[in-house]
Amino acid sequence: MSIDIRVATDGDLDRWNGYVERSPQGTLCHELEALRVQADHAGATVHPLIGFKGQEPVGLFPVFEIRKQFVTTAFSPPPHLRVPYLGPAFLNMAKLKQRKREQRRQRFMDGCFEWIETELNPTYSHVRTATAFEDARPFKWQEYDVTPEYTYVVDLTRDEDDLLMSFSSDARSNIRNTDDDAYEITVGGPEERRLIHEQVKNRYESQGISFGVPVEFVLDLAEHSPNGHVRPYTLRVDGEFVGGILALEYGDTTGRWMGGVRTDADVDLPTNDLLDWAIMQDGLERGLKTYDLVGADTRRINRYKAKFNPELRTYYSLENGKWGMQTIASLYDSVK
């Protein structure tokens, strides 16, 4: 039986978030409300593609169409918003043997490629997958350029002492030897999200790097995410904001989405070590399984992240288009 690919109907959309929750590749940004927020702030039209084998759902693939003059482009996720992962999310595959699983996945992807080509005919396409997306061959066979990307994840299924003992000696020392009375870490709300966004924006711009993520996108994503959280962890000294990390939480995973930049505050504290440890402690207390440090492609930053003894995970950047459009697309922000 073939795979039927269509833009999700009203009935499909009613069940969409449930499908996302069941998919190993599902993330907070796959959820319907998050897709709509992304489309609004990217100036895009979102096409939530869904595939069925008979009555059984087999996959989701949200595609964002952006038209500029006579040029049509397709993205998942859309550019500029620094959404870490999106792309296809599969359903009801784990129970299948390898041959059947590959066949069903290939038919779903072929149907999506056909829909994109027929309905959008984009000059350029770019997809960035979730870490649970393991097989990029369907894109390779469709003449996409396939680039492996990397991130670090920390296993939170251990007890707190074991987790801390797995860290490097300097990380352990920073966490253990800092006076708890010298600072306060809390999980805030909209004002703290604004503070973290502003700090990140200022840090990037001070290095001559454009940071085009609107603060309204961060606030809207937090407000309209019914099954996930945009949690702002902030560190203050004597009530003054020093630094923070925005964590994207969904299912059993929390991720270091935005923040953790070098602070300009004149304080003698290992600010980011303390923030990362607070997020991990919070995850341990609430039964989460993974802390995604979001990115392991920058050598300088990796030295910091690696001290938490993380595991290396792979995801994929997938690109298709004419050379000229690829050159233009290289100017888009990416999460690395």
C-alpha positions as CSV (number, residue, x, y, z in Angstrom):
1,M,0.0,0.0,0.0
2,S,1.3,3.4,-0.9
3,I,1.8,6.4,1.4
4,D,-0.7,9.2,1.1
5,I,0.9,12.6,1.6
6,R,-1.2,15.7,2.2
7,V,-1.3,19.0,4.0
8,A,-2.8,18.3,7.4
9,T,-6.6,18.7,7.4
10,D,-8.4,20.2,10.4
11,G,-8.9,16.7,11.8
12,D,-5.2,15.9,11.3
13,L,-4.3,19.2,13.1
14,D,-6.5,18.3,16.0
15,R,-4.3,15.2,16.5
16,W,-1.0,16.8,15.4
17,N,0.5,17.4,18.8
18,G,-0.3,13.9,19.8
19,Y,1.6,12.6,16.8
20,V,4.6,14.9,17.7
21,E,4.6,13.5,21.2
22,R,4.7,9.9,19.9
23,S,7.5,10.5,17.4
24,P,11.2,9.9,18.4
25,Q,12.1,13.0,16.3
26,G,9.3,15.2,17.8
27,T,10.4,18.4,19.5
28,L,8.7,21.4,21.0
29,C,9.2,23.3,17.7
30,H,7.3,20.6,15.8
31,E,4.1,21.3,17.8
32,L,1.4,23.1,15.9
33,E,1.4,26.2,18.0
34,A,5.2,26.5,17.7
35,L,5.0,26.1,13.9
36,R,2.5,28.9,13.7
37,V,4.7,31.2,15.8
38,Q,7.7,30.3,13.6
39,A,5.8,31.1,10.5
40,D,4.5,34.5,11.9
41,H,8.0,35.7,12.8
42,A,9.8,34.3,9.6
43,G,7.3,35.8,7.2
44,A,6.6,32.3,6.0
45,T,3.7,30.0,5.1
46,V,3.9,26.7,7.0
47,H,2.7,23.6,5.2
48,P,2.3,20.8,7.8
49,L,2.7,17.7,5.6
50,I,1.5,14.4,7.0
51,G,1.7,10.9,5.6
52,F,-0.7,7.9,6.1
53,K,-0.5,4.3,5.2
54,G,-4.2,3.5,5.1
55,Q,-5.4,5.0,8.4
56,E,-2.0,4.7,10.1
57,P,0.1,7.9,10.4
58,V,3.7,7.3,9.4
59,G,5.3,10.8,9.4
60,L,5.1,14.5,9.8
61,F,7.2,17.1,7.8
62,P,6.5,20.8,8.5
63,V,7.8,22.8,5.5
64,F,8.0,26.7,5.5
65,E,7.6,28.4,2.2
66,I,9.2,31.9,1.8
67,R,8.6,33.9,-1.3
68,K,10.8,36.9,-2.2
69,Q,9.8,38.6,-5.4
70,F,10.1,35.7,-8.0
71,V,12.1,33.3,-5.8
72,T,10.5,30.6,-3.7
73,T,12.5,28.8,-0.9
74,A,11.6,26.0,1.4
75,F,12.9,25.6,5.0
76,S,12.4,23.3,8.0
77,P,13.1,25.2,10.3
78,P,12.8,28.7,8.9
79,P,15.9,30.9,8.8
80,H,17.0,33.6,11.3
81,L,15.1,32.2,14.4
82,R,17.8,29.9,15.6
83,V,15.4,27.0,16.1
84,P,17.8,24.1,16.8
85,Y,16.0,21.2,15.1
86,L,13.0,20.5,12.9
87,G,12.6,18.4,9.7
88,P,10.8,15.1,9.4
89,A,9.3,13.2,12.3
90,F,8.4,9.5,11.9
91,L,5.6,7.5,13.5
92,N,5.0,3.7,13.9
93,M,8.4,2.7,12.6
94,A,10.0,1.0,15.6
95,K,7.9,-2.1,15.4
96,L,9.1,-2.8,11.8
97,K,12.0,-4.8,10.6
98,Q,14.8,-2.9,8.9
99,R,13.7,-3.6,5.3
100,K,10.1,-2.6,6.0
101,R,11.1,0.4,8.0
102,E,13.5,1.7,5.3
103,Q,10.8,1.1,2.7
104,R,8.1,2.9,4.6
105,R,10.4,5.8,5.5
106,Q,11.6,6.1,1.9
107,R,8.0,6.2,0.5
108,F,7.0,8.9,3.0
109,M,10.0,11.0,2.1
110,D,9.5,10.5,-1.7
111,G,5.9,11.6,-1.3
112,C,7.0,14.7,0.6
113,F,9.7,15.5,-2.0
114,E,7.1,15.2,-4.8
115,W,4.7,17.5,-3.0
116,I,7.4,20.1,-2.4
117,E,8.5,20.0,-6.0
118,T,5.0,20.0,-7.5
119,E,3.4,22.6,-5.2
120,L,6.3,24.9,-4.3
121,N,9.1,24.2,-6.9
122,P,11.6,26.0,-4.6
123,T,14.8,27.4,-6.0
124,Y,16.5,26.5,-2.7
125,S,15.6,24.2,0.2
126,H,17.2,23.7,3.6
127,V,16.4,21.2,6.4
128,R,17.9,20.7,9.8
129,T,16.9,17.5,11.5
130,A,16.5,16.4,15.1
131,T,19.2,14.3,16.7
132,A,16.9,11.2,16.6
133,F,16.9,11.4,12.8
134,E,19.4,8.7,11.9
135,D,19.2,8.2,8.1
136,A,19.8,11.0,5.7
137,R,20.0,8.8,2.6
138,P,16.6,9.7,1.3
139,F,17.8,13.3,1.1
140,K,21.1,12.3,-0.5
141,W,19.3,10.2,-3.1
142,Q,17.2,13.4,-3.8
143,E,20.5,15.2,-4.6
144,Y,20.6,17.2,-1.3
145,D,24.0,18.1,0.0
146,V,24.2,16.2,3.4
147,T,26.3,17.7,6.1
148,P,26.6,16.0,9.5
149,E,26.3,18.4,12.5
150,Y,27.1,17.7,16.1
151,T,25.8,18.4,19.6
152,Y,26.5,17.2,23.1
153,V,24.0,15.7,25.5
154,V,24.3,14.9,29.2
155,D,22.7,11.8,30.6
156,L,20.4,12.7,33.5
157,T,19.4,9.2,34.4
158,R,22.1,9.0,37.1
159,D,21.9,10.3,40.7
160,E,23.2,13.7,41.4
161,D,26.5,12.6,43.0
162,D,27.4,10.3,40.1
163,L,26.6,13.0,37.6
164,L,28.7,15.6,39.4
165,M,31.6,13.2,39.7
166,S,31.6,12.6,36.0
167,F,32.5,16.3,35.3
168,S,36.0,17.6,34.9
169,S,37.8,18.6,38.1
170,D,37.5,22.3,37.4
171,A,33.7,22.0,36.8
172,R,33.3,20.1,40.0
173,S,35.5,22.6,41.9
174,N,33.5,25.6,40.5
175,I,30.2,24.0,41.5
176,R,31.3,22.7,45.0
177,N,33.4,25.6,46.1
178,T,31.2,28.6,45.2
179,D,29.4,30.0,48.2
180,D,25.6,29.4,47.8
181,D,24.9,32.6,49.6
182,A,26.9,34.6,46.9
183,Y,24.2,34.2,44.2
184,E,20.7,33.2,43.5
185,I,19.4,31.1,40.5
186,T,15.7,31.1,39.7
187,V,13.4,30.2,36.9
188,G,11.6,33.3,35.8
189,G,9.0,34.5,33.3
190,P,8.7,37.0,30.4
191,E,11.0,39.7,32.0
192,E,13.8,37.1,32.5
193,R,13.4,35.9,28.9
194,R,13.8,39.5,27.8
195,L,16.9,40.0,29.9
196,I,18.6,36.8,28.6
197,H,17.7,37.7,25.0
198,E,19.1,41.2,25.4
199,Q,22.4,39.9,26.9
200,V,22.8,37.4,24.1
201,K,22.1,40.0,21.4
202,N,24.5,42.5,22.9
203,R,27.2,39.8,23.2
204,Y,26.9,38.8,19.5
205,E,26.8,42.4,18.3
206,S,29.9,43.3,20.3
207,Q,31.7,40.6,18.3
208,G,30.4,42.0,15.0
209,I,27.9,39.1,14.6
210,S,24.3,39.8,13.6
211,F,21.7,38.4,15.9
212,G,18.4,38.7,14.2
213,V,16.1,36.7,16.6
214,P,13.2,39.0,17.6
215,V,12.6,39.0,21.3
216,E,8.9,38.8,20.4
217,F,9.6,35.3,18.9
218,V,11.0,34.1,22.1
219,L,8.1,35.5,24.1
220,D,5.4,34.1,21.7
221,L,7.0,30.7,21.6
222,A,7.0,30.5,25.4
223,E,3.4,31.7,25.6
224,H,2.0,29.4,22.9
225,S,3.8,26.1,23.8
226,P,1.1,24.0,25.5
227,N,3.2,20.9,26.0
228,G,6.7,22.3,26.4
229,H,8.5,25.1,28.2
230,V,10.9,28.0,27.4
231,R,12.4,28.1,30.9
232,P,14.6,31.2,31.7
233,Y,17.2,30.3,34.3
234,T,18.8,33.5,35.7
235,L,21.7,34.1,38.1
236,R,21.6,37.2,40.2
237,V,24.0,38.7,42.7
238,D,22.4,41.0,45.3
239,G,19.3,41.1,43.1
240,E,21.2,42.2,40.0
241,F,21.0,40.1,36.8
242,V,24.3,38.6,35.9
243,G,23.6,35.9,33.3
244,G,21.1,33.4,32.2
245,I,20.2,30.5,29.9
246,L,16.9,29.9,28.1
247,A,16.2,26.2,28.1
248,L,13.8,24.5,25.7
249,E,12.1,21.6,27.5
250,Y,10.0,19.0,25.8
251,G,9.2,15.4,26.8
252,D,12.1,14.0,28.7
253,T,14.7,16.4,27.3
254,T,15.8,19.9,28.2
255,G,18.1,21.9,25.9
256,R,20.4,24.9,26.2
257,W,18.8,27.0,23.6
258,M,20.0,30.5,24.1
259,G,22.2,32.3,26.6
260,G,25.2,31.2,28.6
261,V,27.3,33.9,27.0
262,R,30.2,35.7,28.8
263,T,28.9,38.2,31.3
264,D,30.1,41.8,31.5
265,A,29.2,41.9,35.2
266,D,32.1,42.4,37.5
267,V,31.6,39.3,39.6
268,D,34.0,36.6,40.6
269,L,31.7,33.7,39.9
270,P,31.7,30.7,37.4
271,T,28.3,31.9,36.2
272,N,27.7,29.5,33.3
273,D,28.9,26.4,35.3
274,L,26.4,27.3,38.0
275,L,23.6,27.9,35.5
276,D,24.2,24.7,33.6
277,W,24.4,22.7,36.9
278,A,21.1,24.3,38.1
279,I,19.4,23.2,34.9
280,M,20.7,19.7,35.3
281,Q,19.7,19.5,38.9
282,D,16.2,20.7,38.0
283,G,16.0,18.0,35.3
284,L,17.1,15.3,37.8
285,E,14.5,16.4,40.3
286,R,11.7,16.3,37.6
287,G,12.7,13.0,36.0
288,L,14.1,14.3,32.7
289,K,16.6,12.0,30.9
290,T,18.7,14.3,28.8
291,Y,20.3,17.8,28.8
292,D,21.1,18.9,25.3
293,L,23.9,21.4,25.2
294,V,22.8,22.4,21.7
295,G,25.9,22.4,19.5
296,A,29.3,20.8,19.4
297,D,30.7,22.3,16.2
298,T,32.7,25.2,17.6
299,R,36.1,24.2,18.8
300,R,36.5,27.0,21.3
301,I,33.0,26.5,22.9
302,N,33.4,22.7,22.9
303,R,36.2,23.0,25.5
304,Y,33.6,24.4,27.9
305,K,30.8,22.0,27.1
306,A,33.0,18.9,27.1
307,K,33.8,19.3,30.8
308,F,30.3,18.0,31.6
309,N,31.3,14.6,30.2
310,P,28.6,14.6,27.5
311,E,27.8,12.1,24.8
312,L,28.3,13.2,21.1
313,R,25.1,13.1,19.0
314,T,24.7,13.7,15.3
315,Y,22.0,15.5,13.3
316,Y,22.0,16.7,9.7
317,S,22.0,19.9,7.7
318,L,20.4,19.2,4.3
319,E,20.6,21.6,1.4
320,N,19.4,21.6,-2.2
321,G,19.4,24.4,-4.7
322,K,21.3,26.3,-7.4
323,W,24.8,27.5,-6.5
324,G,23.8,31.2,-6.4
325,M,21.0,30.6,-4.0
326,Q,23.2,28.4,-1.8
327,T,25.6,31.4,-1.6
328,I,22.8,33.6,-0.5
329,A,21.5,31.0,1.9
330,S,24.9,30.8,3.6
331,L,24.2,34.2,5.1
332,Y,21.3,32.8,7.1
333,D,21.9,32.3,10.8
334,S,22.6,28.7,11.9
335,V,22.8,27.0,15.3
336,K,26.3,25.6,15.7
